[in-house]
Amino acid sequence: MAPHGIRFKHSVITIFIFLALLWLQWHWRNRIIYRASYGLPPLRQMIPGQIVDTEAQIRLWRALEHLLTSNPPGIPRPAQSGSIPEIKYQVQEHAFQEMISMSDEQVASMKEGHGGFVKGLSVHQLHPVYNKRTRGIVCTAGGGYLPLVVITLRLLARLGSTLPMEVFLEAGAEYESHICEVILPILNARCVILGEILNAAPHPRQIGRFQLKIFSIMFSSFEEVLFLDADSLPIQDPLRLFESEPFKSKGLVLWPDFWYPTPSKYFFDIAGISQPSNALRQATESGQLLISKKTHWKTLLMAAYYNYWGPDHYYPLLAQGGAGEGDKETFIPAARVVSEPFYQVTEKVAAIGNGDPNTDAMLGNAMLQFDPIEDYRLTSKGIYRTTRPSAEHSPKPFFIHINLIKFNPKQIYDDKLIMRWPNGSYRRAWTKPEVVMDLLDIDAERMYFEEAKWAACNLMHRFRDWYGKDDICRKAKEHWEIMYSGERS
Ligand SMILES: *[C@@H]1O[C@H](CO)[C@@H](O)[C@H](O)[C@H]1NC(C)=O
């Protein structure tokens, strides 16, 4: 009896030790690979991509397209007497300016289309298509934006993010097989060709640059989406945003632009909602946004209407030619029309850049957007730093939207203004304003150019955008050596 019992005990212990070693080895390997990731991304990221039901998406798009085309504005583009001037948001009420003129008949026609669409939504019951309980990042790219997306993905991995990404390409012509089939899957991302869904409708229609965003969100496979412009760079792991307020209760989180909102009064008449004071919030900057398709499906459908009929009608009505007119102003009105909640960060977007070589005056080249969790914590206690900046310490920066020029390794190293002093020596791109730069916990610029160098040297002949650019790696290395190699990250 006794020896048998001991043998049994021994084998249990052996199996236990074996499993423990296996577990340790797995973690060790991942950790090592993660740490040494300059050639290889972390293994634990290699989650198989979730594939969505494309047939169901095509059915949805056909039904939605029918609803969109059968409720048109019914008039040509409204007359507009010029573009509205950009005025920096300053909290206090500011006189509305009206640049659009519409007759009563024209307003009535647009009202009819708008009302018909809203009514159609309740009659036709269009259901969203997504994989339940999934979260991910969506961006639109192609051409010169694809290298930026790969750099962003590597940065995300370094920040510890394991969120998958869907990269939407407008048409099959933008598909790059090596990037889409080899590089992106290693980084837990995949390509989706939007045209394959949109062109399956009876009236394929050219979908423009700004309209891509809304349809990419709509046809991504995720239930909860962080949309990122290809040039908007997260500088923290975005996972926390999904798990915290304000997203958990609001389901739609947006970030502010520099300007006052500049909608036309006619929009509110057409949509049947009140016109808010323009001091209530800044205009929207949609380089990044969070949305739940489960809780905000109606908002998305409404935004699809404003974008489908955007370029000639709702874009001008919602911004009157204001800075960056396009999809950005369609989300909040859409949510208001269908009575779904939203939160827009109040912390002012900050321009960052470097100094004028002669005067040292600030030259902005990117926008810094702040942590919505911290912002919401303050505003829900009634603390508004927009009116009293000294009331509380600033939330931490969360995204750098590099909006002025593309930081594409193909040309950024040759940039004479942002990247170099007048004598030709390299300089830092992000040094000002110091008070803002001090809020960053990481050296984002160094991290960016480290990954830019990785992409330039490992994928030099891979991106179509870089064909024939044989000195990208040499330039990226030279810049890196001169600027950062002596510093610690
Ligand atoms: C070029 O100009 C910058 C800024 O004035 C200076 O710091 C740097 O030393 C100069 N480099 C050379 C090689 O003269």
The ligand as an SDF file (V2000), in Angstrom:
LIG
                    3D

 14 14  0  0  0  0  0  0  0  0999 V2000
   23.1970   74.4260  -35.9210 C   0  0  0  0  0  0  0  0  0  0  0  0
   22.3190   75.3060  -35.2180 O   0  0  0  0  0  0  0  0  0  0  0  0
   21.8880   74.8790  -33.9550 C   0  0  0  0  0  0  0  0  0  0  0  0
   20.8960   75.8930  -33.4020 C   0  0  0  0  0  0  0  0  0  0  0  0
   21.3210   77.1790  -33.5720 O   0  0  0  0  0  0  0  0  0  0  0  0
   23.0840   74.6540  -33.0340 C   0  0  0  0  0  0  0  0  0  0  0  0
   22.6570   74.2050  -31.7500 O   0  0  0  0  0  0  0  0  0  0  0  0
   24.0040   73.6320  -33.6720 C   0  0  0  0  0  0  0  0  0  0  0  0
   25.1590   73.4490  -32.8880 O   0  0  0  0  0  0  0  0  0  0  0  0
   24.4040   74.0690  -35.0710 C   0  0  0  0  0  0  0  0  0  0  0  0
   25.1410   73.0040  -35.7050 N   0  0  0  0  0  0  0  0  0  0  0  0
   26.2530   73.1830  -36.4040 C   0  0  0  0  0  0  0  0  0  0  0  0
   26.8900   71.9810  -36.9940 C   0  0  0  0  0  0  0  0  0  0  0  0
   26.7260   74.2770  -36.5470 O   0  0  0  0  0  0  0  0  0  0  0  0
  1  2  1  0
  1 10  1  0
  2  3  1  0
  3  4  1  0
  3  6  1  0
  4  5  1  0
  6  7  1  0
  6  8  1  0
  8  9  1  0
  8 10  1  0
 10 11  1  0
 11 12  1  0
 12 13  1  0
 12 14  2  0
M  END
$$$$
